[in-house]
Amino acid sequence: MAKAAPWRFAAVASIMKPRTRVNHPPKVHVPDDNRPLVAPVYQSVKFTFDDVEESQRQSRGEREGFQYSRVSNPTLRQLELTLAELQGRDACLLTASGIGAVTLAVMGLCRQGDHIVLFAESYQPSRLVVRKLLSRFGVKHTLLSIDDLDAFEKNLAATPTRLVLFESPTNPVLKVPNIERIVAAARKHGALTVLDNTFAGLHNHGQFDIDVFVHSLTKYAAGHGDVMGGAVIAHQELIDSMKSDAILQGATLDPHTAFMIQRGLKTYFLRYERQCFNAARVAEFLEKHPAVAQVRYPGLGSHPQHALAVRQLSDMGTIVTFELAPDLEPKAFANALKIFAIAASVGSTESLIQPGQLMTPRDLSPSERDWSAVSPATMRLSCGIEDETDLIEDLRQAFEIASNERKNE
Ligand SMILES: Cc1ncc(COP(=O)(O)O)c(C=O)c1O
């Protein structure tokens, strides 16, 4: 009989009692020339060293390694490296959600008495992080319209400002601000720029001299609507300055979630391209439809910043926002859709709709609401990867139902 290879008896050779063994299972050796194609999930909170000295050396940064997953973890590390590289920077911190990334960035960079400039045209909870949360700790802010960069420049000249928080394209009405102008003004007056780049994607805007990018990974990076995550991406020095806050806030990602996001990234470009294609077809259809008062899509020649969008972005995005004609009932239209699901968030493989009634900017005054341009007739579509003709047919039949209801009134 052929002699069995020694590794086949590793478990049997144990001297441990069962109660001990279940807590110290047999090691499985994977030979160096036999690597897994997909990196395994390091679903371990703790990492051990053979002796105390090595553990101390790792804590002092004198050797590589990991200790505790709230601080660092190999699966998270792989995702951090991927995201930083995609965004054209060298460092990244992961958070449990996109809003966690916004909070980490603004809290990490501001001190009591600092001043932030932000805009009415932005994701409502991001505004609340500054206006409700940070204001409790003595951080001041000015809210402006991103349409008025003259007022923005004047404000920076008049008020010492620590950072400028903005989006492009903005959520939900897809305004495209001049990033070069924002960055130049911020630099001139010593303010940092924080760009929530979720809508444009990790592959856009890296060429600009932005200090910090934040992303909701819940959207395009993960892509399947089943996990949440966030990222703060910047040069190493800035990330280092925020790292201890990240550890103390404790809102890091679980390794399994990081693995799911890394897996989602494999199809990121395929999905994003397909979603942009669908969005363009949907925008063209909507622009010609009589039930639509206005379409906002950066790829359309009718978009007020179309030329700027073409200069700044490599693709025109997956979101199409439009205003329903005033004589149609927004709820009747949204309720009649069969493929577009009424749901929060964007970036899933499924197409989604968020009607204006579900995006009311409650924190804004009437004049600030005018800047935000969200009304009950505003419809934000997040285009998925379905067949574009099905999406267009779905919109067409919903317009018809909404129009018939109006006629029957
Ligand atoms: C532009 C933008 N930033 C941040 C967020 C927050 O992301 P999360 O839902 O992952 O917290 C969202 C969510 O919709 C968003 O649209």
The ligand as an SDF file (V2000), in Angstrom:
LIG
                    3D

 16 16  0  0  0  0  0  0  0  0999 V2000
  -24.6190   61.1920   -2.8770 C   0  0  0  0  0  0  0  0  0  0  0  0
  -24.8010   60.2890   -1.6970 C   0  0  0  0  0  0  0  0  0  0  0  0
  -23.9070   60.3400   -0.7000 N   0  0  0  0  0  0  0  0  0  0  0  0
  -24.0070   59.5460    0.3800 C   0  0  0  0  0  0  0  0  0  0  0  0
  -25.0640   58.6700    0.5220 C   0  0  0  0  0  0  0  0  0  0  0  0
  -25.1620   57.8250    1.7630 C   0  0  0  0  0  0  0  0  0  0  0  0
  -24.8240   56.5120    1.5030 O   0  0  0  0  0  0  0  0  0  0  0  0
  -25.3030   55.2950    2.4420 P   0  0  0  0  0  0  0  0  0  0  0  0
  -26.7430   55.0840    2.1390 O   0  0  0  0  0  0  0  0  0  0  0  0
  -24.4030   54.1800    2.0380 O   0  0  0  0  0  0  0  0  0  0  0  0
  -25.0910   55.7360    3.8490 O   0  0  0  0  0  0  0  0  0  0  0  0
  -26.0160   58.5830   -0.4910 C   0  0  0  0  0  0  0  0  0  0  0  0
  -27.1500   57.6430   -0.3730 C   0  0  0  0  0  0  0  0  0  0  0  0
  -28.1100   57.6780   -1.1230 O   0  0  0  0  0  0  0  0  0  0  0  0
  -25.8810   59.4090   -1.6350 C   0  0  0  0  0  0  0  0  0  0  0  0
  -26.7840   59.3860   -2.6240 O   0  0  0  0  0  0  0  0  0  0  0  0
  1  2  1  0
  2  3  1  0
  2 15  2  0
  3  4  2  0
  4  5  1  0
  5  6  1  0
  5 12  2  0
  6  7  1  0
  7  8  1  0
  8  9  2  0
  8 10  1  0
  8 11  1  0
 12 13  1  0
 12 15  1  0
 13 14  2  0
 15 16  1  0
M  END
$$$$
